[in-house]
C-alpha cells in the first residue's frame, strides 16, 4: 500500500524471521558464530538464549540456511510441549525415519543407528530445539542421554537449545546439573541500543529497496521514540515502524514524526506492563486465618476478665490458680 509512495520494493518491517533482513550486531554475530562453530566442530551441546523478540529464531534460520549448503541433516523442533516419547517420535520423523508403531526403546535404537551410520560416512547430524524453555526437565534429560553417542574425540549428535532466559534458570537447577556440565558453548542475545536501533531501521529500508534517504523517512528524534517504546527489541521495532509507515502514508506525510510513534505506542499499549498477580488464599488458608483470629480474640477477652477480677495475671497464677488455667 505504501511501498510505491516511499519508493520501496518490498515491506521492510515484516515480523517474520527472514534471514534476508539479518542486522548483524556484535551479539548476533557472536551467537551465530557460536552456533555454526558448535555444529561444524561437533561440540555437542550449544545453548542460545534471549528475550522475546530479540532474533533467536531468525539466527536459527540463518544457521539452517548455511547448513543447507553443506551435507548436514537436521531435525528442527519448534513445538517443545511434548512428552518424552512424543519428542523422540517427532525428532525421528523429522529425520525422515519410519516411527510408526514403535515404542521408546525402538525409537532410541532407530535414532542411534541413524546417527552412527551418518557419522561413519563423515556426515553431520543436528537436533535444533527452539522454544527450549518450555521443554520439561524429563525431556531435557532424554536429550542429554542422546549425547552419549560419542567417540573419544567428538559428539555424534549436535544439539542446539534455543530459548528465553527462563531456559538459563532451568539449566541452573540441581536436577539438570549433568546437562549443564555438557554445554560446550553459550551465547545470549540482548535488545538493541539506540545507535543499533537506528542502524537496524536504516538497513531494513535499504534492503527493501529504499532509494530515498532513510534519515528523512525516520529522523533521529523519531528513531529515539521507536527505541524508547520498543526497548530495542527487534520484533517490536518492526511492529512500530510498519504501523508508523501505514499511518504516515494515510496522512500523505513524507516523514514519520515522533507523534506518530507516540500514537502507535498508545494503540499497542507498549507502556503497559502487568505485574504478576498475588496468589489468593486457598480455602484452607482462609479458614486457618479466621480460626487464628478467633483464638486471639478469645485469649484477649480471657485476660481482660482475669485482670479485672484477680489483679495481674501472673500474681493470680502464683496464688493458687487452677492447674488448667494458662500461665501468661
WORA-V778807 format. One record per backbone hydrogen bond with DSSP energy under -0.5 kcal/mol. CO is the residue of the C=O (numbers start at 1). NH is the residue of the N-H. If there is no record, write none. Layout:
BEGIN
co:nh
CO:NH
CO:NH
END
This chain:
BEGIN
co:nh
2:6
3:8
4:7
7:211
11:14
16:18
17:19
18:21
19:22
22:24
23:25
25:29
26:30
27:31
28:32
29:33
30:34
31:35
32:36
33:37
34:38
35:39
36:40
37:41
38:43
38:44
39:42
42:155
43:45
44:159
45:184
45:185
46:161
47:187
48:163
49:189
51:54
53:235
55:59
56:60
57:61
58:62
59:63
60:64
61:65
62:66
63:67
64:68
66:69
67:70
67:72
70:72
71:124
73:126
75:77
75:128
76:78
77:130
78:80
80:82
83:87
84:88
85:89
86:90
87:91
88:92
89:93
90:94
91:95
92:97
93:96
97:99
99:102
103:107
104:108
105:109
106:110
107:111
108:112
109:113
110:114
111:115
112:116
113:117
114:118
115:119
116:120
117:121
118:123
119:122
124:73
125:158
126:75
127:129
127:160
128:77
128:130
129:162
131:134
132:135
136:140
137:141
138:142
139:143
140:144
141:145
142:146
143:147
144:147
145:148
146:149
148:150
149:156
149:157
154:151
156:125
158:127
159:46
159:161
160:129
160:162
161:48
162:132
163:50
164:167
165:168
165:169
166:170
167:171
168:172
170:173
173:176
174:177
176:180
177:181
178:182
179:182
180:183
182:45
185:47
187:49
189:51
193:197
194:198
195:199
196:200
197:201
198:202
199:203
200:204
201:205
202:206
203:207
204:208
205:210
206:209
208:9
208:10
213:216
213:217
214:218
217:256
219:223
220:224
221:225
222:226
223:227
224:228
225:229
226:230
227:231
227:232
230:233
232:192
232:234
233:236
233:237
234:238
235:239
236:240
237:241
238:242
239:243
240:244
241:245
242:246
243:247
244:248
245:249
246:250
247:251
248:253
249:252
255:257
256:219
257:260
257:261
258:262
259:263
260:264
261:265
262:266
263:267
264:268
265:270
266:269
269:272
271:273
282:286
283:287
284:288
285:289
286:290
287:291
288:292
289:293
290:294
291:295
292:296
293:297
294:298
295:299
296:300
297:301
298:302
299:303
300:304
301:305
302:306
303:307
304:308
305:309
306:310
307:311
312:316
313:317
314:318
315:319
316:319
316:321
317:320
317:321
322:325
326:328
END
